[in-house]
Amino acid sequence: MQRTFGEEQPYWPLGPFKVRLPFVHYKFAWPDYVQGLLVCAVCLSAVPMLQEYLGMPFDIAITIVILNGLLYCTHVLLGDPVVPGWITPAIPILLLYVSQYAPGPERMQALIAFEFMLGILAFTLGVTGLGKKMIKIVPNAMQAGIIVGAGIAAVIVVFKEGGHFDKSPLTIGICMAIGFFLLFSNTFKVFAQRNKVAKFISDLGILPIMVLAVVLGPLVLETPWPKIEWGVVKPNFIGVWRDWTVFGLGIPPAKMFLSAIPIVISTYIVLFGDMIQAQALLEDCAEKRPDEKIDYNPNRSHIIFGMRNMIMSVIGPDLTMCGPLWAAMQVVICDRYKKGRAAMDSIHSGAGSFRFGTLTGYFLLPIVTLVRPILGVALASTLLIQGFVSFRVGISKARTAIDLGIAGVMAAVLASRGAAWGLGTGIVLSLLLLLPRQKQEPRKEESEKDTTGND
């Protein structure tokens, strides 16, 4: 555990990996572990999604979450100093894709084929070192269109007729109004810099929204009061492998692997932004903490989350997918790390301990039963927040007025007709409008008159 000033945290070398074990290679950070116990409720919001779109019973769905949680711990274990998470912006796109198949074995096989293909792509790019170069092939207009399209699809999932909002309009409306204020308001950010309580609330991410939902839902008669149970969750691994994986359903037909290619490409473009964000956050940490050399390698990250997706496609196909970053919690961990070595000895301590905390939380019945009534609200909140972020990030990728136009049309087609149609639209428009590349008028912030004379 001893680290020389300015050097890396100790590790065991293993090919491209740097193996680190808690208590052996880094100090266990109990504050981050306890936070993980509470925030695991966010991960549990995948349960209603698995129930709604795949028809899984509760015990099967929570077993899938536990399997995913086990693989979360591989990132810090193998040298990736991040808090991994879902590929959240791509979830609505995947929901549209799997909904094209009949519920039951056919839909599960489509999911298996997609997740395995995504894992193969990421793993291959990581091993060959092409991961960092891949994104340069895709024009800014198409990157913007995919990300904005994912945001539109996320909002549609919540507000479609009979969707999550119709089931709990008051709970979702009030929680999201407060949630957006806490997460994105400049007024609250300034206040949090001066007030310790506000700063603590700000560091908790979306956890305050979920705590509010637990109380507010029953008060407005939209969700039942939680019935707290004591004990531990008993995963149903046999049931998962017998009825929901290739062991029981068989290997998907070749046509499913081929039809998954457009959505695999779209998902990869979305998740690449997570790696860019992870690198930026860790570079900022390195400036504030010269005592530790932080080694973030995008190619190693590709290999790890590529393996996670391939493994999950075999032992527990998951709609949330296996992504390289949980951005909100990475920010929280980084903020505490920047306070100094006394607060957090190593970035690996915080990230690793947090994910061990969430894994523990999945097995604790009091936590699971506390949040079970509001898991639908939690999922809707996650999707709406992701929609907001997707719009903000996606629009910023458009560099010209033509980029913005291509992105808008592509996003609408992607959200309404799926990834294949969206990608096809983006490719055609890019070929027509961007090749040969002409001097384009920069995008302006102020409104301009169009050719009809209207403002």
QUIBELSUL-V128960 format. One record per backbone hydrogen bond with DSSP energy under -1.0 kcal/mol. CO is the residue of the C=O (numbers start at 0). NH is the residue of the N-H. If there is no record, write none. Layout:
co:CO nh:NH
co:CO nh:NH
This chain:
co:3 nh:6
co:6 nh:292
co:11 nh:18
co:13 nh:16
co:16 nh:13
co:18 nh:11
co:20 nh:23
co:20 nh:24
co:20 nh:25
co:25 nh:22
co:28 nh:32
co:29 nh:33
co:30 nh:34
co:31 nh:35
co:32 nh:36
co:33 nh:37
co:34 nh:38
co:35 nh:39
co:37 nh:40
co:38 nh:41
co:39 nh:43
co:41 nh:44
co:42 nh:45
co:43 nh:46
co:45 nh:49
co:46 nh:50
co:47 nh:51
co:48 nh:52
co:49 nh:53
co:49 nh:55
co:56 nh:60
co:57 nh:61
co:58 nh:62
co:59 nh:63
co:60 nh:64
co:61 nh:65
co:62 nh:66
co:63 nh:67
co:64 nh:68
co:65 nh:69
co:66 nh:70
co:67 nh:71
co:70 nh:73
co:71 nh:74
co:72 nh:76
co:73 nh:77
co:74 nh:79
co:75 nh:78
co:76 nh:19
co:77 nh:17
co:79 nh:81
co:82 nh:325
co:84 nh:322
co:86 nh:89
co:87 nh:90
co:89 nh:93
co:90 nh:94
co:91 nh:95
co:92 nh:96
co:93 nh:97
co:94 nh:98
co:96 nh:99
co:97 nh:100
co:101 nh:106
co:103 nh:107
co:104 nh:108
co:105 nh:109
co:106 nh:110
co:107 nh:111
co:108 nh:112
co:109 nh:113
co:110 nh:114
co:111 nh:115
co:112 nh:116
co:113 nh:117
co:114 nh:118
co:115 nh:119
co:116 nh:120
co:117 nh:121
co:118 nh:122
co:119 nh:123
co:120 nh:124
co:121 nh:125
co:122 nh:126
co:123 nh:127
co:124 nh:129
co:124 nh:130
co:129 nh:133
co:132 nh:135
co:133 nh:136
co:138 nh:142
co:139 nh:143
co:140 nh:144
co:141 nh:145
co:142 nh:146
co:143 nh:147
co:144 nh:148
co:145 nh:149
co:146 nh:150
co:147 nh:151
co:148 nh:152
co:149 nh:153
co:150 nh:154
co:151 nh:155
co:152 nh:156
co:153 nh:157
co:154 nh:158
co:155 nh:159
co:157 nh:164
co:159 nh:162
co:162 nh:166
co:163 nh:167
co:167 nh:171
co:168 nh:172
co:169 nh:173
co:170 nh:174
co:171 nh:175
co:172 nh:176
co:173 nh:177
co:174 nh:178
co:175 nh:179
co:176 nh:180
co:177 nh:181
co:178 nh:182
co:179 nh:183
co:180 nh:184
co:184 nh:188
co:185 nh:189
co:186 nh:190
co:187 nh:191
co:188 nh:192
co:190 nh:193
co:190 nh:194
co:194 nh:198
co:195 nh:199
co:196 nh:200
co:197 nh:201
co:198 nh:202
co:201 nh:204
co:203 nh:206
co:205 nh:209
co:206 nh:210
co:207 nh:211
co:208 nh:212
co:209 nh:213
co:210 nh:214
co:211 nh:215
co:212 nh:216
co:214 nh:218
co:215 nh:219
co:216 nh:221
co:216 nh:222
co:217 nh:220
co:230 nh:364
co:235 nh:239
co:236 nh:240
co:237 nh:241
co:238 nh:242
co:239 nh:243
co:244 nh:247
co:244 nh:248
co:245 nh:249
co:252 nh:255
co:253 nh:257
co:254 nh:258
co:255 nh:259
co:257 nh:260
co:259 nh:263
co:260 nh:264
co:261 nh:265
co:262 nh:266
co:263 nh:267
co:264 nh:268
co:265 nh:269
co:266 nh:270
co:267 nh:271
co:270 nh:274
co:271 nh:275
co:272 nh:276
co:273 nh:277
co:274 nh:278
co:275 nh:279
co:276 nh:280
co:277 nh:281
co:278 nh:282
co:279 nh:283
co:280 nh:284
co:281 nh:285
co:282 nh:286
co:283 nh:287
co:284 nh:288
co:288 nh:291
co:290 nh:5
co:296 nh:300
co:297 nh:301
co:298 nh:302
co:299 nh:303
co:300 nh:304
co:301 nh:305
co:302 nh:306
co:303 nh:307
co:304 nh:308
co:305 nh:309
co:306 nh:310
co:307 nh:311
co:308 nh:312
co:310 nh:314
co:311 nh:315
co:319 nh:86
co:325 nh:329
co:326 nh:330
co:327 nh:331
co:328 nh:332
co:329 nh:333
co:330 nh:334
co:331 nh:335
co:332 nh:336
co:333 nh:337
co:335 nh:338
co:336 nh:339
co:339 nh:343
co:345 nh:349
co:346 nh:350
co:347 nh:351
co:348 nh:352
co:349 nh:353
co:350 nh:354
co:351 nh:355
co:352 nh:356
co:353 nh:357
co:354 nh:358
co:355 nh:359
co:356 nh:360
co:357 nh:361
co:359 nh:362
co:360 nh:363
co:362 nh:232
co:363 nh:367
co:364 nh:368
co:365 nh:369
co:366 nh:370
co:367 nh:371
co:370 nh:373
co:371 nh:374
co:373 nh:377
co:374 nh:378
co:375 nh:379
co:376 nh:380
co:377 nh:381
co:378 nh:382
co:379 nh:383
co:380 nh:384
co:381 nh:385
co:382 nh:386
co:383 nh:387
co:384 nh:388
co:385 nh:389
co:386 nh:390
co:387 nh:391
co:388 nh:392
co:389 nh:393
co:390 nh:394
co:391 nh:395
co:393 nh:396
co:394 nh:397
co:399 nh:403
co:400 nh:404
co:401 nh:405
co:402 nh:406
co:403 nh:407
co:404 nh:408
co:405 nh:409
co:406 nh:410
co:407 nh:411
co:408 nh:412
co:409 nh:413
co:410 nh:414
co:411 nh:415
co:412 nh:416
co:413 nh:417
co:417 nh:421
co:418 nh:422
co:419 nh:423
co:420 nh:424
co:421 nh:425
co:422 nh:426
co:423 nh:427
co:424 nh:428
co:425 nh:429
co:426 nh:430
co:427 nh:431
co:428 nh:432
co:429 nh:433
co:440 nh:400
co:449 nh:452
co:453 nh:449
